């Protein structure tokens, strides 16, 4: 599985947006913007990340496979 520069840029932007939504915009942790950023990272890399590791992740029906 090769990484293109576009995937790398997308993942980096997702991390910046996800972390920024919590700290810069003062939104609560595990907010929808952060969750979308985590999902983009998971789809692009296959890595299941949590951008706010101090909080428990909400499990939904698609995670129960």
Backbone as XML, in Angstrom:
<?xml version="1.0"?>
<chain id="A" units="angstrom">
  <residue number="1" name="UNK">
    <atom name="N" x="0.847" y="-1.165" z="0.000"/>
    <atom name="CA" x="0.000" y="0.000" z="0.000"/>
    <atom name="C" x="0.897" y="1.234" z="0.000"/>
  </residue>
  <residue number="2" name="UNK">
    <atom name="N" x="0.911" y="1.944" z="-1.071"/>
    <atom name="CA" x="1.748" y="3.128" z="-1.157"/>
    <atom name="C" x="0.987" y="4.375" z="-0.743"/>
  </residue>
  <residue number="3" name="UNK">
    <atom name="N" x="1.715" y="5.299" z="-0.153"/>
    <atom name="CA" x="1.116" y="6.566" z="0.240"/>
    <atom name="C" x="1.484" y="7.627" z="-0.778"/>
  </residue>
  <residue number="4" name="UNK">
    <atom name="N" x="0.485" y="8.296" z="-1.290"/>
    <atom name="CA" x="0.754" y="9.409" z="-2.187"/>
    <atom name="C" x="0.856" y="10.678" z="-1.346"/>
  </residue>
  <residue number="5" name="UNK">
    <atom name="N" x="1.401" y="11.706" z="-1.914"/>
    <atom name="CA" x="1.540" y="12.980" z="-1.210"/>
    <atom name="C" x="0.167" y="13.538" z="-0.841"/>
  </residue>
  <residue number="6" name="UNK">
    <atom name="N" x="-0.854" y="13.231" z="-1.646"/>
    <atom name="CA" x="-2.201" y="13.720" z="-1.369"/>
    <atom name="C" x="-2.790" y="13.058" z="-0.123"/>
  </residue>
  <residue number="7" name="UNK">
    <atom name="N" x="-2.526" y="11.771" z="0.058"/>
    <atom name="CA" x="-2.992" y="11.086" z="1.259"/>
    <atom name="C" x="-2.295" y="11.642" z="2.487"/>
  </residue>
  <residue number="8" name="UNK">
    <atom name="N" x="-1.009" y="11.888" z="2.374"/>
    <atom name="CA" x="-0.256" y="12.437" z="3.503"/>
    <atom name="C" x="-0.803" y="13.816" z="3.872"/>
  </residue>
  <residue number="9" name="UNK">
    <atom name="N" x="-1.027" y="14.655" z="2.865"/>
    <atom name="CA" x="-1.577" y="15.992" z="3.120"/>
    <atom name="C" x="-2.957" y="15.894" z="3.753"/>
  </residue>
  <residue number="10" name="UNK">
    <atom name="N" x="-3.802" y="14.993" z="3.256"/>
    <atom name="CA" x="-5.150" y="14.812" z="3.793"/>
    <atom name="C" x="-5.109" y="14.390" z="5.256"/>
  </residue>
  <residue number="11" name="UNK">
    <atom name="N" x="-4.227" y="13.456" z="5.587"/>
    <atom name="CA" x="-4.111" y="12.987" z="6.967"/>
    <atom name="C" x="-3.593" y="14.105" z="7.869"/>
  </residue>
  <residue number="12" name="UNK">
    <atom name="N" x="-2.582" y="14.827" z="7.428"/>
    <atom name="CA" x="-2.034" y="15.927" z="8.231"/>
    <atom name="C" x="-3.100" y="16.999" z="8.464"/>
  </residue>
  <residue number="13" name="UNK">
    <atom name="N" x="-3.835" y="17.365" z="7.422"/>
    <atom name="CA" x="-4.907" y="18.347" z="7.584"/>
    <atom name="C" x="-6.004" y="17.844" z="8.523"/>
  </residue>
  <residue number="14" name="UNK">
    <atom name="N" x="-6.308" y="16.555" z="8.461"/>
    <atom name="CA" x="-7.314" y="15.975" z="9.351"/>
    <atom name="C" x="-6.880" y="16.065" z="10.807"/>
  </residue>
  <residue number="15" name="UNK">
    <atom name="N" x="-5.613" y="15.797" z="11.065"/>
    <atom name="CA" x="-5.100" y="15.904" z="12.432"/>
    <atom name="C" x="-5.172" y="17.357" z="12.904"/>
  </residue>
  <residue number="16" name="UNK">
    <atom name="N" x="-4.742" y="18.281" z="12.061"/>
    <atom name="CA" x="-4.770" y="19.698" z="12.435"/>
    <atom name="C" x="-6.200" y="20.159" z="12.709"/>
  </residue>
  <residue number="17" name="UNK">
    <atom name="N" x="-7.129" y="19.790" z="11.844"/>
    <atom name="CA" x="-8.527" y="20.190" z="12.024"/>
    <atom name="C" x="-9.131" y="19.525" z="13.261"/>
  </residue>
  <residue number="18" name="UNK">
    <atom name="N" x="-8.867" y="18.243" z="13.442"/>
    <atom name="CA" x="-9.420" y="17.518" z="14.594"/>
    <atom name="C" x="-8.922" y="18.055" z="15.918"/>
  </residue>
  <residue number="19" name="UNK">
    <atom name="N" x="-7.618" y="18.263" z="16.025"/>
    <atom name="CA" x="-7.044" y="18.788" z="17.267"/>
    <atom name="C" x="-7.435" y="20.260" z="17.430"/>
  </residue>
  <residue number="20" name="UNK">
    <atom name="N" x="-7.413" y="21.000" z="16.345"/>
    <atom name="CA" x="-7.777" y="22.409" z="16.406"/>
    <atom name="C" x="-9.212" y="22.635" z="16.826"/>
  </residue>
  <residue number="21" name="UNK">
    <atom name="N" x="-10.101" y="21.730" z="16.439"/>
    <atom name="CA" x="-11.506" y="21.890" z="16.810"/>
    <atom name="C" x="-11.695" y="21.817" z="18.318"/>
  </residue>
  <residue number="22" name="UNK">
    <atom name="N" x="-10.832" y="21.096" z="19.000"/>
    <atom name="CA" x="-10.934" y="20.968" z="20.447"/>
    <atom name="C" x="-10.233" y="22.119" z="21.166"/>
  </residue>
  <residue number="23" name="UNK">
    <atom name="N" x="-9.031" y="22.425" z="20.750"/>
    <atom name="CA" x="-8.228" y="23.392" z="21.485"/>
    <atom name="C" x="-8.357" y="24.820" z="20.972"/>
  </residue>
  <residue number="24" name="UNK">
    <atom name="N" x="-8.376" y="25.020" z="19.679"/>
    <atom name="CA" x="-8.435" y="26.370" z="19.134"/>
    <atom name="C" x="-9.851" y="26.932" z="19.175"/>
  </residue>
  <residue number="25" name="UNK">
    <atom name="N" x="-10.818" y="26.110" z="18.775"/>
    <atom name="CA" x="-12.211" y="26.569" z="18.748"/>
    <atom name="C" x="-12.935" y="26.314" z="20.064"/>
  </residue>
  <residue number="26" name="UNK">
    <atom name="N" x="-12.258" y="25.705" z="21.020"/>
    <atom name="CA" x="-12.791" y="25.446" z="22.366"/>
    <atom name="C" x="-14.059" y="24.598" z="22.352"/>
  </residue>
  <residue number="27" name="UNK">
    <atom name="N" x="-14.124" y="23.662" z="21.409"/>
    <atom name="CA" x="-15.247" y="22.727" z="21.393"/>
    <atom name="C" x="-14.949" y="21.599" z="22.373"/>
  </residue>
  <residue number="28" name="UNK">
    <atom name="N" x="-15.983" y="20.894" z="22.794"/>
    <atom name="CA" x="-15.762" y="19.785" z="23.727"/>
    <atom name="C" x="-14.980" y="18.678" z="23.037"/>
  </residue>
  <residue number="29" name="UNK">
    <atom name="N" x="-14.326" y="17.872" z="23.824"/>
    <atom name="CA" x="-13.575" y="16.746" z="23.266"/>
    <atom name="C" x="-14.557" y="15.746" z="22.671"/>
  </residue>
  <residue number="30" name="UNK">
    <atom name="N" x="-14.105" y="15.001" z="21.682"/>
    <atom name="CA" x="-14.936" y="14.060" z="20.923"/>
    <atom name="C" x="-16.109" y="14.766" z="20.248"/>
  </residue>
  <residue number="31" name="UNK">
    <atom name="N" x="-15.869" y="15.964" z="19.737"/>
    <atom name="CA" x="-16.902" y="16.706" z="19.015"/>
    <atom name="C" x="-17.026" y="16.140" z="17.600"/>
  </residue>
  <residue number="32" name="UNK">
    <atom name="N" x="-18.092" y="16.484" z="16.890"/>
    <atom name="CA" x="-18.311" y="15.909" z="15.555"/>
    <atom name="C" x="-17.174" y="16.192" z="14.560"/>
  </residue>
  <residue number="33" name="UNK">
    <atom name="N" x="-16.568" y="17.368" z="14.638"/>
    <atom name="CA" x="-15.466" y="17.681" z="13.718"/>
    <atom name="C" x="-14.285" y="16.751" z="13.976"/>
  </residue>
  <residue number="34" name="UNK">
    <atom name="N" x="-13.978" y="16.552" z="15.232"/>
    <atom name="CA" x="-12.878" y="15.653" z="15.594"/>
    <atom name="C" x="-13.180" y="14.222" z="15.167"/>
  </residue>
  <residue number="35" name="UNK">
    <atom name="N" x="-14.409" y="13.787" z="15.362"/>
    <atom name="CA" x="-14.786" y="12.424" z="14.985"/>
    <atom name="C" x="-14.681" y="12.219" z="13.473"/>
  </residue>
  <residue number="36" name="UNK">
    <atom name="N" x="-15.061" y="13.220" z="12.689"/>
    <atom name="CA" x="-14.934" y="13.128" z="11.228"/>
    <atom name="C" x="-13.461" y="13.056" z="10.842"/>
  </residue>
  <residue number="37" name="UNK">
    <atom name="N" x="-12.628" y="13.863" z="11.488"/>
    <atom name="CA" x="-11.190" y="13.834" z="11.210"/>
    <atom name="C" x="-10.617" y="12.457" z="11.517"/>
  </residue>
  <residue number="38" name="UNK">
    <atom name="N" x="-11.021" y="11.858" z="12.633"/>
    <atom name="CA" x="-10.559" y="10.512" z="12.990"/>
    <atom name="C" x="-10.997" y="9.491" z="11.945"/>
  </residue>
  <residue number="39" name="UNK">
    <atom name="N" x="-12.222" y="9.633" z="11.439"/>
    <atom name="CA" x="-12.735" y="8.703" z="10.423"/>
    <atom name="C" x="-11.963" y="8.843" z="9.116"/>
  </residue>
  <residue number="40" name="UNK">
    <atom name="N" x="-11.631" y="10.070" z="8.717"/>
    <atom name="CA" x="-10.836" y="10.286" z="7.503"/>
    <atom name="C" x="-9.471" y="9.617" z="7.647"/>
  </residue>
  <residue number="41" name="UNK">
    <atom name="N" x="-8.849" y="9.796" z="8.805"/>
    <atom name="CA" x="-7.540" y="9.172" z="9.049"/>
    <atom name="C" x="-7.654" y="7.654" z="8.972"/>
  </residue>
  <residue number="42" name="UNK">
    <atom name="N" x="-8.715" y="7.102" z="9.567"/>
    <atom name="CA" x="-8.911" y="5.651" z="9.544"/>
    <atom name="C" x="-9.107" y="5.132" z="8.127"/>
  </residue>
  <residue number="43" name="UNK">
    <atom name="N" x="-9.893" y="5.852" z="7.317"/>
    <atom name="CA" x="-10.127" y="5.414" z="5.938"/>
    <atom name="C" x="-8.870" y="5.508" z="5.090"/>
  </residue>
  <residue number="44" name="UNK">
    <atom name="N" x="-8.058" y="6.528" z="5.329"/>
    <atom name="CA" x="-6.870" y="6.731" z="4.506"/>
    <atom name="C" x="-5.691" y="5.849" z="4.919"/>
  </residue>
  <residue number="45" name="UNK">
    <atom name="N" x="-5.568" y="5.563" z="6.214"/>
    <atom name="CA" x="-4.391" y="4.828" z="6.692"/>
    <atom name="C" x="-4.711" y="3.459" z="7.275"/>
  </residue>
  <residue number="46" name="UNK">
    <atom name="N" x="-5.953" y="3.259" z="7.682"/>
    <atom name="CA" x="-6.317" y="2.015" z="8.352"/>
    <atom name="C" x="-6.040" y="2.057" z="9.847"/>
  </residue>
  <residue number="47" name="UNK">
    <atom name="N" x="-5.441" y="3.153" z="10.320"/>
    <atom name="CA" x="-5.109" y="3.294" z="11.741"/>
    <atom name="C" x="-6.297" y="3.888" z="12.484"/>
  </residue>
  <residue number="48" name="UNK">
    <atom name="N" x="-6.692" y="3.241" z="13.570"/>
    <atom name="CA" x="-7.783" y="3.736" z="14.397"/>
    <atom name="C" x="-7.173" y="4.655" z="15.453"/>
  </residue>
  <residue number="49" name="UNK">
    <atom name="N" x="-7.310" y="5.966" z="15.257"/>
    <atom name="CA" x="-6.692" y="6.936" z="16.156"/>
    <atom name="C" x="-7.752" y="7.652" z="16.984"/>
  </residue>
  <residue number="50" name="UNK">
    <atom name="N" x="-7.320" y="8.187" z="18.110"/>
    <atom name="CA" x="-8.176" y="9.009" z="18.958"/>
    <atom name="C" x="-7.423" y="10.302" z="19.209"/>
  </residue>
  <residue number="51" name="UNK">
    <atom name="N" x="-7.929" y="11.402" z="18.672"/>
    <atom name="CA" x="-7.249" y="12.680" z="18.801"/>
    <atom name="C" x="-7.432" y="13.311" z="20.179"/>
  </residue>
  <residue number="52" name="UNK">
    <atom name="N" x="-8.298" y="12.745" z="20.998"/>
    <atom name="CA" x="-8.429" y="13.168" z="22.399"/>
    <atom name="C" x="-8.413" y="11.911" z="23.273"/>
  </residue>
  <residue number="53" name="UNK">
    <atom name="N" x="-7.220" y="11.361" z="23.504"/>
    <atom name="CA" x="-7.115" y="10.065" z="24.181"/>
    <atom name="C" x="-7.574" y="10.065" z="25.634"/>
  </residue>
  <residue number="54" name="UNK">
    <atom name="N" x="-7.774" y="11.225" z="26.238"/>
    <atom name="CA" x="-8.220" y="11.269" z="27.628"/>
    <atom name="C" x="-9.693" y="10.992" z="27.805"/>
  </residue>
  <residue number="55" name="UNK">
    <atom name="N" x="-10.424" y="10.835" z="26.702"/>
    <atom name="CA" x="-11.862" y="10.603" z="26.785"/>
    <atom name="C" x="-12.197" y="9.240" z="26.189"/>
  </residue>
  <residue number="56" name="UNK">
    <atom name="N" x="-13.221" y="8.582" z="26.737"/>
    <atom name="CA" x="-13.624" y="7.292" z="26.150"/>
    <atom name="C" x="-14.304" y="7.514" z="24.809"/>
  </residue>
  <residue number="57" name="UNK">
    <atom name="N" x="-14.049" y="6.643" z="23.869"/>
    <atom name="CA" x="-14.671" y="6.736" z="22.547"/>
    <atom name="C" x="-16.083" y="6.194" z="22.622"/>
  </residue>
  <residue number="58" name="UNK">
    <atom name="N" x="-16.980" y="6.857" z="21.911"/>
    <atom name="CA" x="-18.342" y="6.362" z="21.781"/>
    <atom name="C" x="-18.336" y="5.284" z="20.710"/>
  </residue>
  <residue number="59" name="UNK">
    <atom name="N" x="-18.905" y="4.145" z="21.003"/>
    <atom name="CA" x="-18.993" y="3.062" z="20.030"/>
    <atom name="C" x="-20.349" y="3.115" z="19.365"/>
  </residue>
  <residue number="60" name="UNK">
    <atom name="N" x="-20.345" y="3.045" z="18.018"/>
    <atom name="CA" x="-21.621" y="3.009" z="17.320"/>
    <atom name="C" x="-21.763" y="1.661" z="16.621"/>
  </residue>
  <residue number="61" name="UNK">
    <atom name="N" x="-22.859" y="1.481" z="15.917"/>
    <atom name="CA" x="-23.174" y="0.176" z="15.347"/>
    <atom name="C" x="-22.142" y="-0.293" z="14.328"/>
  </residue>
  <residue number="62" name="UNK">
    <atom name="N" x="-21.521" y="0.611" z="13.585"/>
    <atom name="CA" x="-20.551" y="0.168" z="12.581"/>
    <atom name="C" x="-19.241" y="-0.290" z="13.204"/>
  </residue>
  <residue number="63" name="UNK">
    <atom name="N" x="-18.969" y="0.095" z="14.473"/>
    <atom name="CA" x="-17.757" y="-0.351" z="15.154"/>
    <atom name="C" x="-17.917" y="-1.737" z="15.786"/>
  </residue>
  <residue number="64" name="UNK">
    <atom name="N" x="-19.126" y="-2.271" z="15.822"/>
    <atom name="CA" x="-19.380" y="-3.537" z="16.509"/>
    <atom name="C" x="-19.280" y="-4.748" z="15.592"/>
  </residue>
  <residue number="65" name="UNK">
    <atom name="N" x="-18.559" y="-4.646" z="14.499"/>
    <atom name="CA" x="-18.444" y="-5.760" z="13.561"/>
    <atom name="C" x="-17.568" y="-6.843" z="14.109"/>
  </residue>
</chain>
